[in-house]
C-alpha cells in the first residue's frame, strides 16, 4: 500500500511551528480530497490570526503541498515515477516537495551533498529531473527543492570540497569555509572559519555562513536551482544549524515564490 503525505507547514518567527500532516491512501485519493480540503481550510481559518504574524507567508495562501517522498523511498520517488503521476497530482496539489537532487556520491536521500551543480542522484539524472519540473510547471504545480546548505561533504575525505562552475561563476572552497569548531578539527584537519552560528551537525562539515565566500556560493547555487533547473522554491534543511539572518539574506537574494525552514 502506498501512502502520500500532504503537508501544510509554516515556521513563525523561528519559535512557533504550525503544521498539519495528512495521510491519504492512494486508492482513496479522489473521494478523500474534498473532505481533506474542507478540513484544511477550516483549520487554516482557525489559525489565520497566528499565521498572519508569519514573515514570508503568502497573502491569502490556500494551496496544498504534497510531500513527494519518505525516508528511503529511493524507487517510489524517482523523477520518472513522479512525472508519470503529473496528471493525477496536478488535480489536487499546488506544490510538491522533493528530496535534494544534487549528487551525493552513492545511494542517498540527499542530505549529504558532495556536489551542488551536478544533479545526477539516487532519484534520476538531470535530464529526468528537468522533465519532471517542467511537466508539473506546465500544469501549474511548483516543485520545492529540499535545499541542504548547512553542511557539505568532501569528495574523498572530510574536507576536500569539489570546486564547480556555473554561468560564469566559479564555486571554490577552502578550509576557511568550514566552521573552526567543526568535528574536522579533532580529526587531523584545520578548519579556519568562524565558530558555528547555530547548532552543530556532526554528519558532515558545517559551513561557516559568516564567510563571504560561502554566502556568494550559496546565492549562486540558489539562483541555479530557481532560474536554471526551474524549482519554484525551497525547503531549507537544518536551518537551526546557522543563524536565521543568513536564511533571510539568501531569500532576499534568490526571491523564491515559496520557502520554509525545517
C-alpha positions as CSV (number, residue, x, y, z in Angstrom):
1,X,0.0,0.0,0.0
2,X,1.4,3.4,-1.0
3,X,0.8,6.5,1.2
4,X,1.2,10.1,0.3
5,X,1.8,12.8,2.9
6,X,0.2,16.2,2.5
7,X,2.0,19.0,4.3
8,X,0.9,22.5,5.2
9,X,3.8,23.9,7.3
10,X,4.9,27.3,8.4
11,X,7.6,28.3,10.9
12,X,6.7,31.5,12.6
13,X,9.4,33.9,14.0
14,X,11.7,30.9,14.5
15,X,9.7,29.8,17.5
16,X,6.2,28.6,16.8
17,X,5.5,25.9,14.3
18,X,2.1,25.4,12.7
19,X,1.8,22.1,10.8
20,X,-0.9,19.8,9.6
21,X,0.0,16.4,8.2
22,X,-2.4,14.2,6.4
23,X,-2.0,10.6,5.1
24,X,-4.1,9.7,2.1
25,X,-4.3,6.2,0.8
26,X,-3.7,6.2,-2.9
27,X,-6.8,4.2,-3.7
28,X,-9.0,6.7,-1.9
29,X,-7.4,10.0,-3.0
30,X,-10.4,11.1,-5.2
31,X,-13.1,10.6,-2.6
32,X,-11.0,11.9,0.3
33,X,-9.8,15.0,-1.4
34,X,-12.9,17.1,-0.9
35,X,-13.2,16.4,2.8
36,X,-9.5,16.9,3.2
37,X,-9.6,20.3,1.6
38,X,-12.6,21.4,3.7
39,X,-10.7,20.3,6.8
40,X,-7.6,22.1,5.7
41,X,-9.5,25.3,5.0
42,X,-11.3,25.1,8.4
43,X,-8.0,24.6,10.3
44,X,-6.4,27.3,8.2
45,X,-9.2,29.8,9.1
46,X,-8.8,29.0,12.8
47,X,-5.1,29.6,12.6
48,X,-5.3,32.7,10.5
49,X,-4.6,35.2,13.3
50,X,-1.4,33.3,14.1
51,X,-0.3,32.8,10.5
52,X,-0.8,36.5,9.8
53,X,2.2,37.1,12.0
54,X,4.5,34.9,9.9
55,X,7.2,36.5,7.8
56,X,7.1,35.5,4.2
57,X,3.8,33.6,4.3
58,X,2.0,34.4,1.0
59,X,-1.1,36.6,1.4
60,X,-4.3,34.6,1.4
61,X,-2.4,31.4,0.7
62,X,-4.7,28.5,0.1
63,X,-2.5,25.9,-1.6
64,X,-1.8,22.4,-0.6
65,X,1.7,20.8,-0.7
66,X,2.4,17.2,-1.3
67,X,5.5,15.6,0.3
68,X,6.7,13.6,-2.6
69,X,8.9,11.2,-0.7
70,X,9.5,9.4,2.6
71,X,12.7,8.0,4.2
72,X,14.4,5.6,1.8
73,X,11.8,6.0,-0.9
74,X,14.5,5.5,-3.5
75,X,12.3,3.8,-6.0
76,X,8.9,5.4,-5.4
77,X,10.3,9.0,-5.6
78,X,12.3,8.6,-8.7
79,X,11.8,11.6,-11.0
80,X,10.3,9.4,-13.7
81,X,7.8,8.0,-11.3
82,X,6.7,11.4,-10.1
83,X,6.4,12.6,-13.7
84,X,4.1,9.7,-14.6
85,X,1.7,10.9,-11.8
86,X,1.5,14.5,-13.0
87,X,-2.0,14.3,-14.5
88,X,-3.3,12.9,-11.2
89,X,-1.4,15.0,-8.7
90,X,-1.9,18.3,-10.5
91,X,-5.6,18.0,-9.9
92,X,-5.2,18.2,-6.2
93,X,-1.8,19.8,-5.3
94,X,-0.2,23.2,-5.8
95,X,3.3,22.4,-4.7
96,X,5.3,19.1,-4.5
97,X,8.3,18.9,-2.1
98,X,11.0,16.6,-3.4
99,X,14.4,15.5,-1.9
100,X,17.6,17.3,-2.5
101,X,18.5,16.5,-6.1
102,X,22.3,17.1,-6.0
103,X,24.9,14.4,-6.3
104,X,25.9,12.8,-3.0
105,X,28.1,10.0,-4.4
106,X,26.1,6.8,-4.0
107,X,22.6,6.0,-2.7
108,X,21.4,8.8,-0.6
109,X,18.2,10.7,0.3
110,X,20.2,13.9,-0.5
111,X,21.2,15.2,2.9
112,X,25.0,14.7,2.5
113,X,25.7,16.7,-0.7
114,X,29.1,16.5,-2.4
115,X,28.2,18.5,-5.5
116,X,25.8,21.5,-5.8
117,X,25.7,21.7,-9.6
118,X,25.8,18.0,-10.6
119,X,22.2,16.8,-10.3
120,X,22.5,13.1,-11.1
121,X,21.3,11.5,-7.9
122,X,19.6,8.4,-6.5
123,X,16.3,9.7,-7.9
124,X,17.5,10.1,-11.5
125,X,19.7,12.1,-13.8
126,X,19.5,15.9,-14.5
127,X,17.5,15.3,-17.7
128,X,14.7,13.4,-15.9
129,X,14.8,16.0,-13.1
130,X,14.2,18.8,-15.6
131,X,11.5,16.8,-17.3
132,X,9.7,16.4,-14.0
133,X,9.9,20.0,-13.0
134,X,8.8,21.2,-16.5
135,X,5.9,18.7,-16.7
136,X,4.5,20.0,-13.4
137,X,5.2,23.6,-14.2
138,X,3.1,23.2,-17.4
139,X,0.2,22.0,-15.1
140,X,0.7,25.0,-12.7
141,X,2.3,22.9,-10.0
142,X,5.6,24.1,-8.4
143,X,8.4,21.8,-7.3
144,X,10.0,22.6,-4.0
145,X,13.7,21.6,-3.6
146,X,15.0,20.4,-0.2
147,X,18.0,22.7,0.0
148,X,20.9,21.5,2.1
149,X,23.3,24.4,2.7
150,X,24.0,24.0,6.4
151,X,26.7,21.3,5.7
152,X,28.6,19.7,2.9
153,X,30.6,16.5,2.3
154,X,34.1,16.2,0.7
155,X,34.7,14.1,-2.4
156,X,37.2,11.6,-0.9
157,X,37.8,12.9,2.6
158,X,36.2,15.1,5.2
159,X,37.2,18.4,3.7
160,X,38.1,18.2,0.0
161,X,35.1,20.0,-1.3
162,X,34.5,19.9,-5.0
163,X,35.1,23.2,-6.9
164,X,32.4,23.8,-9.6
165,X,31.3,26.5,-12.0
166,X,28.0,27.7,-13.5
167,X,27.1,30.6,-15.7
168,X,30.5,32.2,-15.4
169,X,30.6,31.8,-11.6
170,X,33.4,29.8,-10.1
171,X,32.4,28.0,-6.9
172,X,35.6,27.3,-4.9
173,X,36.1,26.2,-1.3
174,X,38.8,26.1,1.3
175,X,39.2,25.2,5.0
176,X,38.3,28.9,5.7
177,X,34.7,28.0,4.7
178,X,34.3,25.4,7.4
179,X,33.4,26.3,11.0
180,X,36.5,26.1,13.2
181,X,34.7,24.2,15.9
182,X,33.6,21.5,13.4
183,X,34.5,17.9,14.3
184,X,37.1,18.0,11.5
185,X,39.3,19.9,13.9
186,X,39.7,16.9,16.1
187,X,40.4,14.5,13.1
188,X,43.6,16.0,11.7
189,X,42.1,18.9,9.7
190,X,42.4,22.6,10.4
191,X,39.3,24.5,9.5
192,X,39.8,28.2,9.9
193,X,36.3,29.6,9.6
194,X,34.4,31.4,12.4
195,X,32.6,29.4,15.2
196,X,29.3,27.9,14.1
197,X,26.4,30.4,14.3
198,X,23.8,27.6,15.1
199,X,23.5,24.0,16.3
200,X,26.2,21.5,15.4
201,X,25.6,18.8,12.8
202,X,28.2,16.1,13.0
203,X,27.2,14.1,9.9
204,X,29.0,16.5,7.5
205,X,31.2,19.6,7.6
206,X,29.4,22.7,8.9
207,X,29.7,25.6,6.6
208,X,30.6,29.0,8.0
209,X,27.8,31.3,6.9
210,X,29.7,34.3,8.1
211,X,32.1,33.7,5.2
212,X,31.7,36.0,2.3
213,X,32.7,33.1,0.0
214,X,30.1,30.7,1.5
215,X,27.5,33.4,1.1
216,X,28.4,34.0,-2.5
217,X,28.4,30.3,-3.3
218,X,25.0,29.8,-1.7
219,X,23.5,32.7,-3.6
220,X,24.8,31.3,-6.9
221,X,23.5,27.9,-6.0
222,X,20.0,29.1,-5.2
223,X,20.0,31.2,-8.4
224,X,20.8,28.0,-10.3
225,X,18.1,26.0,-8.6
226,X,15.4,28.6,-9.4
227,X,16.4,30.0,-12.7
228,X,18.2,27.1,-14.4
229,X,16.6,23.9,-13.1
230,X,13.3,25.7,-12.6
231,X,12.4,24.9,-9.0
232,X,9.6,27.1,-7.5
233,X,11.1,27.4,-4.0
234,X,12.9,25.9,-1.2
235,X,12.5,23.8,2.0
236,X,15.7,24.7,3.9
237,X,17.2,21.7,5.7
238,X,18.7,22.1,9.2
239,X,18.0,25.8,9.5
240,X,18.9,25.6,13.2
241,X,22.5,24.9,12.1
242,X,23.2,28.5,11.2
243,X,21.9,32.0,12.1
244,X,18.4,32.9,10.9
245,X,19.8,36.1,9.4
246,X,21.5,34.1,6.7
247,X,18.3,32.5,5.5
248,X,16.8,36.0,5.3
249,X,19.8,37.1,3.3
250,X,19.6,34.1,0.9
251,X,15.9,34.5,0.4
252,X,16.2,38.2,-0.4
253,X,18.8,37.4,-3.0
254,X,17.0,34.4,-4.6
255,X,13.4,35.6,-4.3
256,X,11.8,32.2,-4.3
257,X,8.0,32.0,-4.7
258,X,7.8,29.9,-1.6
259,X,10.2,28.9,1.2
260,X,10.1,27.2,4.6
261,X,12.7,26.1,7.1
262,X,13.0,22.8,8.8
